[in-house]
Amino acid sequence: MARRKESRVSPDSIDFFVSIMLRYPEIATIKYDPARCRVKFTFIVSGVVSAQNRNKWADTLLKTLDAYYHLENKKISEIGIENTTCDQITLIEISRDVQTLCVNEIGIIVNLFKDRFAQDAMIDSYGLVGEDLLFRDEMIRHTLESLKHAQLEKKLIALRDEGRVLVFNK
């Protein structure tokens, strides 16, 4: 009798998504593509961001990450940056391969986003303080390492809904 192969979603992968969403309220969604082993962070800006501002931010992001990885004696991997404008909302999506992604890079991306778009960024009002931040940082570090070694077979998406973080598999 043939057994059906179960699709695996590890608890650590779910914890990774939840921890990122709780630690960084600036991130609207996170998507994981198992076929490409890539994670995509989506940020939302209220209003139309000009092409000049988007390009300037993308250039700053790439130069900053290049400098960071140079200091770490590592080679930067491919970074995807996509922008979509719909009505009066701009979506900024950053995609990275999971294998070379590091916790500090996520922090750099979020901080540069806040610096450039703080006034117009659509940010969840929920925020962590003190020990919660340290706990989440450590949880992200641990679960990211687990995600690098996991063989996830399902696409995952984490999103916000009225102060909650929801994680779905496709």
LOGU-486382 format. One record per residue (C-alpha): x, y, z; residue in three letters; residue number from 1. Coordinates in Angstrom, 1 decimal, decimal comma. Last residue first. Example, Ala and Ser with C-alpha at 12.3 -4.5 7.8 and 13.67 -1.06 7.14 Angstrom:
<rs>
+--------+--------+--------+-----+-----+
!      x !      y !      z !  aa !   i !
+--------+--------+--------+-----+-----+
!   13,7 !   -1,1 !    7,1 ! Ser !   2 !
!   12,3 !   -4,5 !    7,8 ! Ala !   1 !
+--------+--------+--------+-----+-----+
</rs>
This chain:
<rs>
+--------+--------+--------+-----+-----+
!      x !      y !      z !  aa !   i !
+--------+--------+--------+-----+-----+
!   -0,7 !   27,1 !    0,5 ! Lys ! 170 !
!    0,3 !   27,3 !    4,1 ! Asn ! 169 !
!   -1,1 !   30,0 !    6,4 ! Phe ! 168 !
!    0,3 !   32,0 !    9,3 ! Val ! 167 !
!   -1,8 !   34,6 !   11,0 ! Leu ! 166 !
!   -0,5 !   37,4 !   13,2 ! Val ! 165 !
!   -3,0 !   39,3 !   15,2 ! Arg ! 164 !
!   -3,5 !   43,0 !   15,8 ! Gly ! 163 !
!   -6,5 !   43,3 !   13,5 ! Glu ! 162 !
!   -5,2 !   40,9 !   10,9 ! Asp ! 161 !
!   -1,5 !   40,8 !   10,1 ! Arg ! 160 !
!    0,1 !   38,4 !    7,6 ! Leu ! 159 !
!    2,3 !   35,3 !    7,5 ! Ala ! 158 !
!    2,5 !   33,3 !    4,3 ! Ile ! 157 !
!    3,8 !   29,8 !    3,8 ! Leu ! 156 !
!    4,4 !   27,8 !    0,6 ! Lys ! 155 !
!    4,6 !   24,2 !    1,4 ! Lys ! 154 !
!    7,4 !   21,7 !    1,0 ! Glu ! 153 !
!    9,7 !   22,8 !    3,8 ! Leu ! 152 !
!   13,0 !   20,9 !    3,9 ! Gln ! 151 !
!   14,4 !   22,4 !    7,1 ! Ala ! 150 !
!   18,0 !   23,3 !    7,5 ! His ! 149 !
!   17,8 !   27,0 !    6,7 ! Lys ! 148 !
!   14,5 !   27,2 !    8,6 ! Leu ! 147 !
!   16,3 !   25,9 !   11,8 ! Ser ! 146 !
!   18,9 !   28,7 !   11,5 ! Glu ! 145 !
!   16,1 !   31,2 !   11,1 ! Leu ! 144 !
!   14,3 !   29,7 !   14,1 ! Thr ! 143 !
!   17,2 !   30,3 !   16,4 ! His ! 142 !
!   18,0 !   33,9 !   15,3 ! Arg ! 141 !
!   14,4 !   34,9 !   15,2 ! Ile ! 140 !
!   13,9 !   33,5 !   18,7 ! Met ! 139 !
!   16,9 !   35,4 !   20,0 ! Glu ! 138 !
!   15,6 !   38,6 !   18,5 ! Asp ! 137 !
!   12,2 !   37,9 !   19,9 ! Arg ! 136 !
!   13,5 !   37,4 !   23,4 ! Phe ! 135 !
!   15,6 !   40,5 !   23,2 ! Leu ! 134 !
!   12,6 !   42,5 !   22,0 ! Leu ! 133 !
!   10,3 !   41,0 !   24,7 ! Asp ! 132 !
!   12,9 !   41,9 !   27,3 ! Glu ! 131 !
!   12,6 !   45,6 !   26,6 ! Gly ! 130 !
!    9,5 !   46,5 !   24,6 ! Val ! 129 !
!    7,4 !   45,0 !   21,8 ! Leu ! 128 !
!    5,0 !   46,9 !   19,7 ! Gly ! 127 !
!    1,4 !   46,6 !   18,4 ! Tyr ! 126 !
!    0,4 !   49,6 !   16,4 ! Ser ! 125 !
!    0,9 !   47,8 !   13,1 ! Asp ! 124 !
!    2,7 !   50,0 !   10,7 ! Ile ! 123 !
!    1,5 !   51,6 !    7,5 ! Met ! 122 !
!    4,5 !   53,7 !    6,5 ! Ala ! 121 !
!    3,7 !   57,3 !    5,5 ! Asp ! 120 !
!    5,6 !   59,2 !    8,2 ! Gln ! 119 !
!    8,3 !   56,6 !    8,6 ! Ala ! 118 !
!    9,1 !   56,1 !    4,9 ! Phe ! 117 !
!   12,8 !   56,7 !    4,6 ! Arg ! 116 !
!   14,1 !   56,0 !    8,1 ! Asp ! 115 !
!   11,5 !   53,3 !    8,7 ! Lys ! 114 !
!   12,5 !   51,4 !    5,6 ! Phe ! 113 !
!   16,2 !   51,7 !    6,4 ! Leu ! 112 !
!   15,4 !   50,3 !    9,9 ! Asn ! 111 !
!   13,4 !   47,4 !    8,5 ! Val ! 110 !
!   16,1 !   46,4 !    5,9 ! Ile ! 109 !
!   18,9 !   46,8 !    8,5 ! Ile ! 108 !
!   17,0 !   44,6 !   11,0 ! Gly ! 107 !
!   16,4 !   41,9 !    8,5 ! Ile ! 106 !
!   20,1 !   42,0 !    7,6 ! Glu ! 105 !
!   21,1 !   41,6 !   11,2 ! Asn ! 104 !
!   19,1 !   38,4 !   11,4 ! Val ! 103 !
!   20,9 !   36,8 !    8,5 ! Cys ! 102 !
!   19,8 !   35,6 !    5,1 ! Leu ! 101 !
!   22,4 !   33,5 !    3,3 ! Thr ! 100 !
!   20,4 !   30,2 !    3,2 ! Gln !  99 !
!   17,0 !   31,8 !    3,2 ! Val !  98 !
!   17,3 !   33,4 !   -0,2 ! Asp !  97 !
!   16,1 !   37,0 !   -0,2 ! Arg !  96 !
!   13,0 !   38,9 !   -1,4 ! Ser !  95 !
!   12,2 !   42,6 !   -0,6 ! Ile !  94 !
!    8,7 !   43,8 !   -1,5 ! Glu !  93 !
!    7,6 !   47,4 !   -1,3 ! Ile !  92 !
!    3,9 !   47,9 !   -1,7 ! Leu !  91 !
!    2,7 !   51,4 !   -2,5 ! Thr !  90 !
!   -0,9 !   52,4 !   -1,6 ! Ile !  89 !
!   -3,0 !   55,3 !   -3,0 ! Gln !  88 !
!   -4,6 !   53,3 !   -5,9 ! Asp !  87 !
!   -2,3 !   50,4 !   -6,4 ! Cys !  86 !
!    1,4 !   50,9 !   -6,6 ! Thr !  85 !
!    3,8 !   48,0 !   -6,8 ! Thr !  84 !
!    7,5 !   48,0 !   -6,0 ! Asn !  83 !
!    9,8 !   45,0 !   -6,3 ! Glu !  82 !
!   13,3 !   44,6 !   -4,8 ! Ile !  81 !
!   15,0 !   41,2 !   -5,1 ! Gly !  80 !
!   18,3 !   40,7 !   -3,3 ! Ile !  79 !
!   20,9 !   38,3 !   -4,8 ! Glu !  78 !
!   23,5 !   37,2 !   -2,3 ! Ser !  77 !
!   26,1 !   39,4 !   -0,5 ! Ile !  76 !
!   29,5 !   37,9 !   -0,2 ! Lys !  75 !
!   30,8 !   37,6 !    3,3 ! Lys !  74 !
!   33,7 !   39,2 !    5,1 ! Asn !  73 !
!   31,3 !   40,5 !    7,8 ! Glu !  72 !
!   32,5 !   44,1 !    7,1 ! Leu !  71 !
!   31,8 !   43,4 !    3,4 ! His !  70 !
!   28,4 !   42,0 !    4,3 ! Tyr !  69 !
!   27,5 !   45,2 !    6,0 ! Tyr !  68 !
!   28,9 !   47,4 !    3,3 ! Ala !  67 !
!   26,9 !   45,5 !    0,6 ! Asp !  66 !
!   23,8 !   45,7 !    2,8 ! Leu !  65 !
!   24,2 !   49,5 !    3,1 ! Thr !  64 !
!   24,8 !   49,9 !   -0,6 ! Lys !  63 !
!   21,8 !   47,8 !   -1,6 ! Leu !  62 !
!   19,5 !   49,6 !    0,8 ! Leu !  61 !
!   20,7 !   53,0 !   -0,2 ! Thr !  60 !
!   20,1 !   52,1 !   -3,9 ! Asp !  59 !
!   16,7 !   50,7 !   -3,1 ! Ala !  58 !
!   15,8 !   53,9 !   -1,2 ! Trp !  57 !
!   16,9 !   56,1 !   -4,1 ! Lys !  56 !
!   15,1 !   54,0 !   -6,6 ! Asn !  55 !
!   11,8 !   54,2 !   -4,6 ! Arg !  54 !
!   12,2 !   57,9 !   -4,0 ! Asn !  53 !
!   12,8 !   58,6 !   -7,8 ! Gln !  52 !
!   10,0 !   56,2 !   -8,8 ! Ala !  51 !
!    7,7 !   58,3 !   -6,7 ! Ser !  50 !
!    5,9 !   56,7 !   -3,7 ! Val !  49 !
!    2,2 !   56,8 !   -4,2 ! Val !  48 !
!    0,3 !   57,0 !   -0,9 ! Gly !  47 !
!    0,3 !   55,0 !    2,3 ! Ser !  46 !
!    3,4 !   52,8 !    2,3 ! Val !  45 !
!    3,1 !   49,1 !    2,9 ! Ile !  44 !
!    6,1 !   46,7 !    3,5 ! Phe !  43 !
!    6,3 !   43,2 !    2,2 ! Thr !  42 !
!    9,1 !   40,7 !    3,1 ! Phe !  41 !
!    9,7 !   37,9 !    0,7 ! Lys !  40 !
!   11,5 !   34,6 !    1,7 ! Val !  39 !
!   13,3 !   32,4 !   -0,7 ! Arg !  38 !
!   14,0 !   28,7 !   -0,9 ! Cys !  37 !
!   13,2 !   28,8 !   -4,6 ! Arg !  36 !
!   10,8 !   25,9 !   -4,6 ! Ala !  35 !
!   10,0 !   26,4 !   -0,9 ! Pro !  34 !
!    8,6 !   30,0 !   -1,5 ! Asp !  33 !
!    8,1 !   31,7 !    1,9 ! Tyr !  32 !
!    6,0 !   34,8 !    2,2 ! Lys !  31 !
!    6,1 !   37,5 !    4,9 ! Ile !  30 !
!    3,5 !   40,1 !    5,2 ! Thr !  29 !
!    3,0 !   43,7 !    6,6 ! Ala !  28 !
!    6,5 !   44,2 !    7,9 ! Ile !  27 !
!    6,7 !   47,5 !    9,9 ! Glu !  26 !
!    5,5 !   45,7 !   13,1 ! Pro !  25 !
!    9,0 !   44,2 !   13,3 ! Tyr !  24 !
!    9,4 !   42,0 !   16,3 ! Arg !  23 !
!    5,9 !   40,5 !   16,3 ! Leu !  22 !
!    6,0 !   39,8 !   12,5 ! Met !  21 !
!    9,5 !   38,4 !   12,7 ! Ile !  20 !
!    8,6 !   36,2 !   15,7 ! Ser !  19 !
!    5,4 !   34,9 !   14,0 ! Val !  18 !
!    7,2 !   34,0 !   10,8 ! Phe !  17 !
!   10,1 !   32,3 !   12,6 ! Phe !  16 !
!    7,7 !   30,5 !   15,0 ! Asp !  15 !
!    5,9 !   29,0 !   12,0 ! Ile !  14 !
!    9,2 !   27,8 !   10,6 ! Ser !  13 !
!   10,2 !   26,5 !   14,0 ! Asp !  12 !
!    7,0 !   24,5 !   14,3 ! Pro !  11 !
!    8,0 !   22,7 !   11,1 ! Ser !  10 !
!    5,7 !   22,6 !    8,1 ! Val !   9 !
!    6,0 !   19,3 !    6,4 ! Arg !   8 !
!    3,8 !   18,0 !    3,5 ! Ser !   7 !
!    2,9 !   14,4 !    4,2 ! Glu !   6 !
!    3,8 !   11,9 !    1,5 ! Lys !   5 !
!    0,9 !    9,6 !    0,8 ! Arg !   4 !
!    1,7 !    6,0 !    1,6 ! Arg !   3 !
!    1,5 !    3,4 !   -1,0 ! Ala !   2 !
!    0,0 !    0,0 !    0,0 ! Met !   1 !
+--------+--------+--------+-----+-----+
</rs>
